[in-house]
Amino acid sequence: MTNSFTNASAKDVGTAWLGGEFAGKLVVGNWKMNGLATDAKALVQALVAQGAGDKSLAPQGQAGVQLAICPPFTLLNPVRQWLGAAPLWLGAQDCHAEEKGAFTGNISAAMLRDAGCQLCILGHSERRQAGESSSQIAEKLAAALRHQLIPILCIGETLAERQAGQTLAVLAEQLASSLPFPLAGSGGSSATPAPIVVAYEPVWAIGTGLSATLDQIAEVHQFLRQQTAALGHVPLLYGGSVKASNAAEIMALGDVDGVLVGGASLNAEEFWQIAVAASTVLAGRSVSTAAA
Ligand code: PEP
């Protein structure tokens, strides 16, 4: 892996993505409420050792694989230290919409940036199910962007919504109402105000071991590509029971720019194999492009 992105700001990285130049894969681990110092250190050290010793993550750089991990707040600072110069990005799992003040128990976007984060997951279904609304998520997203964090906006339908044939309508509504700017740009402008990543995470596939089918993922990602077209190339991730055994076929789909991984990101070898799968997909693409 290259370390060219290690300390890149959201603006630097986003400019490349939004300019349509990002042809790589983003592999993000969401640790959720897991990790005590001892286990977390071993996990990070195993990932760093893989990165140092394994040359299989090629191609690299902007058209390559970017790995990121999102530990709980308590581990952000130690994880940053344990990562050292390793080229993984650090992300958080939420932030508060306000800058600072009397918000007991909360963490601001500025604090996350201060802790060395590049990314922030927002609107995860586990938070939406706990009562977070799309308009609250939009405010958090604006705060993340103000502090040069790349937001990973999560959207997804429940099983009941899918069975009722409402999937695309639900996703369109969640997407539009969770953004702090109009999807189509305002005043006829199609320029996105800032870099964002969108993760499609069907609620029924999260933590269940039951991933969406390739047809379902392809349909939704094609739809989201159209929905976000006015914003430039918005990286689209899939999340929901991704593991080493299904990662390659998911990331081989045309509109899938990477994966958001929960449970499998807690195992260094499994997470690494997902990154290797991303690399294999990219290598296959460059071989077929060269042959064409
Ligand atoms: C997640 O929580 O974002 C997720 C995708 O979880 P899992 O991979 O465990 O389904």
Residues whose N, C-alpha, C, O or C-beta is under 5 A from the ligand:
A	BS01	PEP	N30 A205 I206 G207 T208 G239 G240 S241 V242 L260 V261 G262 G263 A264
